[in-house]
Amino acid sequence: MSDELSAIRKACDGLQFTSETESPVEPVTWPAEPGCTAETRVRREAAGDAALQTMTLAAFFRAVPKADRPKFDALAKVLNEQLKGVQVYKLGRVRMDVFIVGERTDGGWAGVKLKVVET
C-alpha cells in the first residue's frame, strides 16, 4: 500500500459525514491510465448519467458541523499534502455520491468517497 493511501486510510478511519444522513468516509484509489482525468474516473463510478457538480474542498467542508470540524480539517490536510489538485465531485441531485479526489505521485487517483443527502 502506498504511503499516500495509508495516510488517507488513517485520516478517515471511523470518520462519519453527517448531512441528512450519516455516511462513512471511505478511501478510494484508481490506477494511472493515460488520458484519464479525475472526472472521468468519478463518472465511471456513477450509475447512469448522474448530474455532476464540482467544488473546492474548503467549500464542501463548510457544511461540516462544528463539533466534527477538527477531524475533517485533519482529513483535508492529509488529502492536500498527499495528493495534487484535490477536487470535490458530487454526483446526483438529492441523494449524492461524493468523491474527493486528487492525483497521486504515480499519476493515479486517490481520495475518499461518501454519500450525502441535500434537500
DSSP file (Angstrom, degrees, kcal/mol; ACC not computed):
  #  RESIDUE AA STRUCTURE BP1 BP2  ACC     N-H-->O    O-->H-N    N-H-->O    O-->H-N    TCO  KAPPA ALPHA  PHI   PSI    X-CA   Y-CA   Z-CA
    1    1 A M              0   0    0      0, 0.0     0, 0.0     0, 0.0     0, 0.0   0.000 360.0 360.0 360.0 135.9    0.0    0.0    0.0
    2    2 A S     >  -     0   0    0      1,-0.1     4,-2.3     4,-0.0     5,-0.2  -0.264 360.0-117.7 -69.3 157.8    1.4    3.4   -0.9
    3    3 A D  H  > S+     0   0    0      2,-0.2     4,-2.4     1,-0.2     5,-0.2   0.870 115.4  57.0 -60.6 -36.8    2.2    6.0    1.8
    4    4 A E  H  > S+     0   0    0      1,-0.2     4,-2.1     2,-0.2    -1,-0.2   0.960 110.5  41.0 -59.4 -52.5   -0.4    8.2    0.2
    5    5 A L  H  > S+     0   0    0      1,-0.2     4,-2.9     2,-0.2    -1,-0.2   0.870 112.8  55.1 -66.8 -36.5   -3.2    5.7    0.6
    6    6 A S  H  X S+     0   0    0     -4,-2.3     4,-2.1     2,-0.2    -1,-0.2   0.921 109.5  46.8 -61.3 -44.5   -2.0    4.7    4.1
    7    7 A A  H  X S+     0   0    0     -4,-2.4     4,-2.1     2,-0.2    -2,-0.2   0.888 113.4  48.8 -65.3 -39.6   -2.2    8.3    5.3
    8    8 A I  H  X S+     0   0    0     -4,-2.1     4,-1.7     2,-0.2    -2,-0.2   0.922 109.8  51.6 -67.5 -43.8   -5.7    8.7    3.8
    9    9 A R  H  X S+     0   0    0     -4,-2.9     4,-0.7     1,-0.2    -2,-0.2   0.922 111.4  47.9 -57.1 -45.0   -6.9    5.5    5.3
   10   10 A K  H >< S+     0   0    0     -4,-2.1     3,-0.7     1,-0.2    -1,-0.2   0.903 110.0  52.2 -63.8 -41.8   -5.7    6.6    8.7
   11   11 A A  H 3< S+     0   0    0     -4,-2.1    -1,-0.2     1,-0.2    -2,-0.2   0.793 116.2  39.0 -68.0 -28.6   -7.3   10.1    8.4
   12   12 A C  H >< S+     0   0    0     -4,-1.7     3,-1.9    -3,-0.2    13,-0.3   0.387  80.2 132.3-104.7   5.8  -10.7    8.7    7.5
   13   13 A D  T << S-     0   0    0     -3,-0.7     3,-0.1    -4,-0.7    13,-0.1  -0.403  89.7  -7.6 -59.2 116.9  -10.7    5.7    9.9
   14   14 A G  T 3  S+     0   0    0     -2,-0.3    -1,-0.3     1,-0.2     2,-0.3   0.472  97.9 146.8  76.4   2.1  -14.1    5.8   11.8
   15   15 A L    <   -     0   0    0     -3,-1.9    10,-2.3    10,-0.3     2,-0.4  -0.536  28.2-167.2 -77.8 134.7  -15.0    9.2   10.2
   16   16 A Q  E     -A   24   0A   0     -2,-0.3     2,-0.5     8,-0.2    98,-0.0  -0.971  12.5-145.3-121.6 135.7  -18.7    9.8    9.5
   17   17 A F  E     -A   23   0A   0      6,-3.3     6,-2.1    -2,-0.4     2,-0.6  -0.899  16.5-153.8-100.5 126.2  -20.1   12.7    7.4
   18   18 A T  E     +A   22   0A   0     -2,-0.5     4,-0.2     4,-0.2     2,-0.1  -0.887  37.8 131.0-105.7 119.8  -23.4   14.0    8.7
   19   19 A S  S    S-     0   0    0      2,-3.0    99,-0.1    -2,-0.6    97,-0.1   0.034  94.0 -39.5-123.5-118.1  -25.8   15.6    6.3
   20   20 A E  S    S+     0   0    0     97,-0.8     2,-0.3    -2,-0.1    98,-0.1   0.356 141.1  28.1 -89.5   6.5  -29.4   14.5    6.4
   21   21 A T  S    S-     0   0    0     96,-0.1    -2,-3.0    94,-0.1     2,-0.5  -0.934  88.8-110.9-148.5 166.4  -27.9   11.0    6.8
   22   22 A E  E     -A   18   0A   0     -2,-0.3    -4,-0.2    -4,-0.2    94,-0.1  -0.912  35.6-178.1-105.4 135.5  -24.7    9.7    8.3
   23   23 A S  E     -A   17   0A   0     -6,-2.1    -6,-3.3    -2,-0.5     2,-0.1  -0.996  26.7-120.6-134.3 133.6  -22.2    8.2    5.8
   24   24 A P  E     -A   16   0A   0      0, 0.0     2,-0.7     0, 0.0    -8,-0.2  -0.435  25.5-128.4 -66.6 147.4  -18.8    6.6    6.4
   25   25 A V        -     0   0    0    -10,-2.3   -10,-0.3   -13,-0.3    89,-0.2  -0.895  34.9-173.7 -98.1 117.4  -15.9    8.3    4.8
   26   26 A E  E     -B  113   0B   0     87,-2.6    87,-2.8    -2,-0.7     2,-0.1  -0.900  23.1-115.1-120.6 141.0  -14.0    5.6    2.8
   27   27 A P  E     -B  112   0B   0      0, 0.0     2,-0.3     0, 0.0    85,-0.3  -0.405  30.2-169.5 -70.6 147.9  -10.7    5.7    0.9
   28   28 A V  E     +B  111   0B   0     83,-2.5    83,-2.0    -2,-0.1     2,-0.3  -0.966   6.5 179.8-132.4 152.2  -10.7    5.2   -2.9
   29   29 A T  E     -B  110   0B   0     -2,-0.3    81,-0.3    81,-0.2    72,-0.0  -0.980   5.7-173.1-152.0 142.9   -7.9    4.7   -5.3
   30   30 A W  E     -B  109   0B   0     79,-3.1    79,-2.3    -2,-0.3     3,-0.1  -0.986  29.1-111.2-134.0 144.9   -7.6    4.1   -9.0
   31   31 A P        -     0   0    0      0, 0.0     2,-0.1     0, 0.0    76,-0.1  -0.257  43.2 -86.4 -71.9 161.1   -4.5    3.3  -11.1
   32   32 A A        -     0   0    0     76,-0.1    76,-0.2    74,-0.1    75,-0.1  -0.398  47.2-178.1 -62.5 142.3   -2.9    5.6  -13.6
   33   33 A E    >   -     0   0    0     74,-0.4     3,-2.3     3,-0.2    -3,-0.0  -0.936  33.8-106.2-147.4 119.7   -4.5    5.5  -17.0
   34   34 A P  T 3  S+     0   0    0      0, 0.0     3,-0.1     0, 0.0    73,-0.0  -0.179 102.0   3.3 -51.7 129.8   -3.2    7.5  -20.0
   35   35 A G  T 3  S+     0   0    0      1,-0.2     2,-0.5     0, 0.0     0, 0.0   0.471  96.9 132.4  76.6   2.5   -5.5   10.4  -20.8
   36   36 A C    <   -     0   0    0     -3,-2.3    -3,-0.2     4,-0.0    -1,-0.2  -0.753  39.1-160.3 -93.2 129.1   -7.9    9.7  -17.9
   37   37 A T     >  -     0   0    0     -2,-0.5     4,-2.1    -3,-0.1     5,-0.2  -0.547  32.9-108.0 -98.7 168.3   -8.9   12.6  -15.7
   38   38 A A  H  > S+     0   0    0      1,-0.2     4,-2.7     2,-0.2     5,-0.2   0.908 121.3  54.4 -60.5 -41.5  -10.3   12.5  -12.2
   39   39 A E  H  > S+     0   0    0      1,-0.2     4,-2.7     2,-0.2    -1,-0.2   0.904 106.6  51.2 -60.6 -41.3  -13.7   13.5  -13.6
   40   40 A T  H  > S+     0   0    0      2,-0.2     4,-1.6     1,-0.2    -1,-0.2   0.927 111.2  48.0 -60.5 -45.6  -13.6   10.6  -16.0
   41   41 A R  H  X S+     0   0    0     -4,-2.1     4,-0.8     1,-0.2    -2,-0.2   0.929 113.0  47.8 -61.5 -45.6  -12.8    8.2  -13.1
   42   42 A V  H >X S+     0   0    0     -4,-2.7     3,-1.1     1,-0.2     4,-0.7   0.916 108.3  54.2 -63.7 -43.7  -15.6    9.5  -11.0
   43   43 A R  H >< S+     0   0    0     -4,-2.7     3,-0.8     1,-0.3    -1,-0.2   0.843 101.2  60.3 -60.4 -33.2  -18.2    9.4  -13.8
   44   44 A R  H 3< S+     0   0    0     -4,-1.6    -1,-0.3     1,-0.2    -2,-0.2   0.799 102.1  53.8 -63.6 -27.1  -17.3    5.7  -14.2
   45   45 A E  H << S+     0   0    0     -3,-1.1    -1,-0.2    -4,-0.8    -2,-0.2   0.701  92.9  92.5 -78.7 -19.9  -18.4    5.1  -10.7
   46   46 A A  S << S-     0   0    0     -3,-0.8     2,-0.6    -4,-0.7    46,-0.0  -0.457  78.6-123.4 -80.2 146.2  -21.8    6.8  -11.2
   47   47 A A  S    S-     0   0    0     -2,-0.2     3,-0.3     2,-0.0    -2,-0.1  -0.783  75.1 -29.0 -85.7 123.7  -24.9    4.8  -12.2
   48   48 A G  S    S-     0   0    0     -2,-0.6     2,-0.6     1,-0.2    -2,-0.1  -0.363 114.8 -33.4  71.6-148.8  -26.3    6.2  -15.5
   49   49 A D  S    S-     0   0    0     -2,-0.1    -1,-0.2     3,-0.0     3,-0.1  -0.529  74.5-179.1-110.1  62.5  -25.9    9.9  -16.4
   50   50 A A        -     0   0    0     -2,-0.6    -4,-0.1    -3,-0.3     2,-0.1  -0.289  36.0-100.0 -65.3 145.3  -26.0   11.5  -13.0
   51   51 A A        -     0   0    0     40,-0.1    41,-2.7     1,-0.0     2,-0.5  -0.392  40.0-147.1 -62.0 142.0  -25.7   15.2  -12.7
   52   52 A L  E     +C   91   0B   0     39,-0.2     2,-0.4    -3,-0.1    39,-0.2  -0.964  18.5 179.4-120.9 129.3  -22.1   16.3  -11.7
   53   53 A Q  E     -C   90   0B   0     37,-2.5    37,-3.0    -2,-0.5     2,-0.4  -0.963  10.3-158.5-121.0 143.7  -21.1   19.3   -9.6
   54   54 A T  E     +C   89   0B   0     -2,-0.4     2,-0.3    35,-0.2    35,-0.2  -0.916  18.9 157.7-118.9 151.8  -17.6   20.2   -8.7
   55   55 A M  E     -C   88   0B   0     33,-1.8    33,-2.5    -2,-0.4     2,-0.1  -0.969  41.6 -86.0-159.4 168.9  -16.5   22.4   -5.8
   56   56 A T     >  -     0   0    0     -2,-0.3     4,-2.1    31,-0.2     5,-0.2  -0.400  35.2-118.3 -78.3 159.6  -13.4   23.0   -3.7
   57   57 A L  H  > S+     0   0    0     29,-0.3     4,-2.6     1,-0.2     5,-0.2   0.905 115.1  53.8 -61.9 -43.2  -12.7   21.0   -0.6
   58   58 A A  H  > S+     0   0    0      1,-0.2     4,-0.6     2,-0.2    -1,-0.2   0.905 109.1  48.2 -60.6 -42.4  -13.0   24.1    1.6
   59   59 A A  H >4 S+     0   0    0      1,-0.2     3,-0.8     2,-0.2     4,-0.3   0.913 113.0  47.8 -65.3 -42.4  -16.5   24.9    0.2
   60   60 A F  H >< S+     0   0    0     -4,-2.1     3,-1.4     1,-0.2    -2,-0.2   0.912 109.1  53.0 -64.9 -42.5  -17.7   21.3    0.7
   61   61 A F  H >< S+     0   0    0     -4,-2.6     3,-1.5     1,-0.3    -1,-0.2   0.549  85.4  84.3 -75.1  -5.9  -16.4   21.1    4.3
   62   62 A R  T << S+     0   0    0     -3,-0.8    -1,-0.3    -4,-0.6    -2,-0.2   0.790  85.6  60.0 -62.2 -25.0  -18.2   24.3    5.3
   63   63 A A  T <  S+     0   0    0     -3,-1.4    -1,-0.3    -4,-0.3    -2,-0.2   0.521  79.2 111.9 -80.2  -5.8  -21.2   22.0    5.8
   64   64 A V  S <  S-     0   0    0     -3,-1.5     5,-0.1     1,-0.1   -45,-0.1  -0.517  78.4-109.6 -71.7 130.4  -19.4   20.0    8.5
   65   65 A P    >>  -     0   0    0      0, 0.0     3,-1.3     0, 0.0     4,-0.9  -0.260  26.6-115.2 -57.7 146.7  -20.8   20.5   12.0
   66   66 A K  G >4 S+     0   0    0      1,-0.3     3,-0.8     2,-0.2    -2,-0.1   0.851 114.3  57.4 -53.2 -40.6  -18.6   22.5   14.3
   67   67 A A  G 34 S+     0   0    0      1,-0.2    -1,-0.3     2,-0.1     4,-0.2   0.808 112.3  41.4 -63.5 -29.5  -18.1   19.5   16.6
   68   68 A D  G X> S+     0   0    0     -3,-1.3     4,-1.7     1,-0.2     3,-0.7   0.535  87.5  97.8 -93.5  -7.8  -16.7   17.4   13.7
   69   69 A R  H <X S+     0   0    0     -4,-0.9     4,-2.9    -3,-0.8     5,-0.3   0.849  75.5  56.9 -56.6 -42.5  -14.6   20.1   12.2
   70   70 A P  H 3> S+     0   0    0      0, 0.0     4,-2.0     0, 0.0    -1,-0.2   0.901 108.5  47.9 -57.8 -39.7  -11.2   19.2   13.7
   71   71 A K  H <> S+     0   0    0     -3,-0.7     4,-1.9     2,-0.2    -2,-0.2   0.898 114.9  44.9 -66.5 -39.9  -11.4   15.7   12.2
   72   72 A F  H  X S+     0   0    0     -4,-1.7     4,-2.6     2,-0.2    -1,-0.2   0.827 109.6  55.1 -75.5 -31.1  -12.4   16.9    8.8
   73   73 A D  H  X S+     0   0    0     -4,-2.9     4,-2.2    -5,-0.2    -1,-0.2   0.904 108.6  49.7 -63.2 -39.7   -9.7   19.6    8.9
   74   74 A A  H  X S+     0   0    0     -4,-2.0     4,-2.1    -5,-0.3    -2,-0.2   0.905 110.9  49.1 -64.8 -41.3   -7.2   16.8    9.6
   75   75 A L  H  X S+     0   0    0     -4,-1.9     4,-2.8     2,-0.2     5,-0.2   0.929 110.3  51.0 -62.7 -45.3   -8.5   14.9    6.6
   76   76 A A  H  X S+     0   0    0     -4,-2.6     4,-2.6     1,-0.2     5,-0.2   0.897 108.9  51.9 -59.2 -41.1   -8.3   17.9    4.4
   77   77 A K  H  X S+     0   0    0     -4,-2.2     4,-2.1     2,-0.2    -1,-0.2   0.932 111.3  46.6 -61.9 -46.1   -4.7   18.5    5.5
   78   78 A V  H  X S+     0   0    0     -4,-2.1     4,-2.6     2,-0.2     5,-0.3   0.935 112.9  49.2 -62.3 -46.9   -3.8   14.9    4.6
   79   79 A L  H  X S+     0   0    0     -4,-2.8     4,-2.1     1,-0.2    -2,-0.2   0.928 114.0  45.5 -59.6 -45.3   -5.6   15.0    1.2
   80   80 A N  H  < S+     0   0    0     -4,-2.6    -1,-0.2    -5,-0.2    -2,-0.2   0.810 116.3  46.0 -70.0 -29.5   -3.9   18.3    0.3
   81   81 A E  H  < S+     0   0    0     -4,-2.1    -2,-0.2    -5,-0.2    -1,-0.2   0.850 120.6  37.1 -78.2 -35.1   -0.4   17.0    1.5
   82   82 A Q  H  < S+     0   0    0     -4,-2.6     2,-0.3    -5,-0.2    23,-0.3   0.725 117.0  46.0 -91.3 -23.8   -0.7   13.6   -0.2
   83   83 A L  S  < S-     0   0    0     -4,-2.1     2,-0.4    -5,-0.3     3,-0.3  -0.837  70.7-129.2-125.9 157.0   -2.5   14.5   -3.5
   84   84 A K  E    S+ D   0 103B   0     19,-2.3    19,-2.9    -2,-0.3    -3,-0.1  -0.869  85.1   5.8-105.8 137.0   -2.2   17.1   -6.2
   85   85 A G  E    S-     0   0B   0     -2,-0.4    -1,-0.2    17,-0.2    16,-0.1   0.891  78.0-159.9  66.7  42.9   -5.3   19.2   -7.4
   86   86 A V  E     +     0   0B   0     -3,-0.3   -29,-0.3    16,-0.1     2,-0.3  -0.333  16.8 174.4 -61.6 132.4   -7.8   17.9   -4.8
   87   87 A Q  E     - D   0 101B   0     14,-2.5    14,-2.4   -31,-0.1     2,-0.5  -0.979  28.8-127.9-140.6 149.0  -11.4   18.5   -6.1
   88   88 A V  E     -CD  55 100B   0    -33,-2.5   -33,-1.8    -2,-0.3     2,-0.5  -0.867  20.8-168.4-100.4 130.6  -14.8   17.5   -4.8
   89   89 A Y  E     -CD  54  99B   0     10,-3.1    10,-2.6    -2,-0.5     2,-0.5  -0.981   1.0-166.9-120.5 119.7  -17.2   15.8   -7.3
   90   90 A K  E     -CD  53  98B   0    -37,-3.0   -37,-2.5    -2,-0.5     2,-0.5  -0.936   5.6-163.9-109.6 124.0  -20.9   15.5   -6.3
   91   91 A L  E     +CD  52  97B   0      6,-3.1     6,-1.9    -2,-0.5     2,-0.2  -0.926  50.8  17.3-112.4 124.7  -23.0   13.1   -8.4
   92   92 A G  S    S-     0   0    0    -41,-2.7     4,-0.2    -2,-0.5    -2,-0.1  -0.677  76.6 -96.7 116.4-170.9  -26.7   13.1   -8.3
   93   93 A R  S    S-     0   0    0      2,-0.4     3,-0.2    -2,-0.2    -1,-0.1   0.768  99.5  -5.2-117.0 -58.5  -29.4   15.6   -7.2
   94   94 A V  S    S+     0   0    0      1,-0.3    24,-2.4    23,-0.1     2,-0.8   0.814 135.1  42.2-106.5 -56.1  -30.7   14.9   -3.7
   95   95 A R  E    S- E   0 117B   0     22,-0.2    -2,-0.4    20,-0.0     2,-0.4  -0.854  87.9-175.2 -92.9 108.9  -29.0   11.6   -2.7
   96   96 A M  E     - E   0 116B   0     20,-3.0    20,-2.4    -2,-0.8     2,-0.5  -0.845  31.2-140.0-117.7 142.4  -25.5   12.2   -3.9
   97   97 A D  E     -DE  91 115B   0     -6,-1.9    -6,-3.1    -2,-0.4     2,-0.5  -0.840  28.1-158.6 -87.9 132.4  -22.3   10.2   -4.2
   98   98 A V  E     -DE  90 114B   0     16,-3.2    16,-2.1    -2,-0.5     2,-0.4  -0.961  11.2-173.3-119.4 130.3  -19.4   12.4   -3.3
   99   99 A F  E     -DE  89 113B   0    -10,-2.6   -10,-3.1    -2,-0.5     2,-0.6  -0.986   9.3-164.5-120.2 129.2  -15.8   11.8   -4.3
  100  100 A I  E     +DE  88 112B   0     12,-2.9    12,-2.1    -2,-0.4     2,-0.3  -0.948  31.2 170.5-112.2 108.3  -13.0   14.0   -3.0
  101  101 A V  E     +DE  87 111B   0    -14,-2.4   -14,-2.5    -2,-0.6     2,-0.3  -0.908  19.6 168.2-132.3 144.5  -10.1   13.1   -5.4
  102  102 A G  E     - E   0 110B   0      8,-2.6     8,-2.3    -2,-0.3     2,-0.4  -0.919  41.3 -86.1-144.3 172.5   -6.6   14.2   -6.3
  103  103 A E  E     -DE  84 109B   0    -19,-2.9   -19,-2.3    -2,-0.3     6,-0.3  -0.657  35.8-139.0 -88.2 134.2   -3.7   12.9   -8.3
  104  104 A R    >   -     0   0    0      4,-2.9     3,-1.6    -2,-0.4   -21,-0.1  -0.345  30.6-103.7 -79.4 167.7   -1.2   10.6   -6.7
  105  105 A T  T 3  S+     0   0    0    -23,-0.3    -1,-0.1     1,-0.3   -22,-0.1   0.759 121.6  56.0 -65.1 -24.6    2.6   10.9   -7.4
  106  106 A D  T 3  S-     0   0    0      1,-0.0    -1,-0.3   -74,-0.0   -74,-0.1   0.391 123.4-101.9 -89.0   4.4    2.4    7.9   -9.8
  107  107 A G  S <  S+     0   0    0     -3,-1.6   -74,-0.4     1,-0.3    -2,-0.1   0.331  87.8 114.8  93.2  -7.9   -0.3    9.6  -11.9
  108  108 A G        -     0   0    0    -76,-0.2    -4,-2.9    -5,-0.1     2,-0.3  -0.117  64.9-110.3 -80.2-172.8   -3.2    7.5  -10.5
  109  109 A W  E     +BE  30 103B   0    -79,-2.3   -79,-3.1    -6,-0.3     2,-0.3  -0.922  35.9 164.7-124.9 147.5   -6.0    9.0   -8.5
  110  110 A A  E     +BE  29 102B   0     -8,-2.3    -8,-2.6    -2,-0.3     2,-0.3  -0.962  16.9 106.5-152.6 167.1   -6.9    8.6   -4.8
  111  111 A G  E     -BE  28 101B   0    -83,-2.0   -83,-2.5    -2,-0.3     2,-0.3  -0.977  58.9 -60.3 159.7-143.2   -9.1   10.3   -2.2
  112  112 A V  E     -BE  27 100B   0    -12,-2.1   -12,-2.9    -2,-0.3     2,-0.3  -0.925  30.5-152.3-136.0 159.5  -12.3    9.5   -0.3
  113  113 A K  E     +BE  26  99B   0    -87,-2.8   -87,-2.6    -2,-0.3     2,-0.3  -0.958  21.6 153.3-131.1 154.0  -15.9    8.7   -1.1
  114  114 A L  E     - E   0  98B   0    -16,-2.1   -16,-3.2    -2,-0.3     2,-0.4  -0.940  35.0-111.6-161.3 175.7  -19.1    9.3    0.9
  115  115 A K  E     - E   0  97B   0     -2,-0.3     2,-0.3   -18,-0.2   -18,-0.2  -0.944  27.0-175.5-121.5 144.8  -22.8    9.9    0.5
  116  116 A V  E     - E   0  96B   0    -20,-2.4   -20,-3.0    -2,-0.4     2,-0.5  -0.953  17.2-147.2-133.6 156.5  -24.8   13.0    1.3
  117  117 A V  E     - E   0  95B   0     -2,-0.3   -97,-0.8   -22,-0.2     2,-0.5  -0.995  19.0-179.8-121.6 123.8  -28.5   13.9    1.2
  118  118 A E              0   0    0    -24,-2.4    -2,-0.0    -2,-0.5   -99,-0.0  -0.979 360.0 360.0-126.8 118.8  -29.3   17.6    0.3
  119  119 A T              0   0    0     -2,-0.5    -1,-0.1   -24,-0.0   -25,-0.1   0.395 360.0 360.0-114.5 360.0  -32.9   18.8    0.1
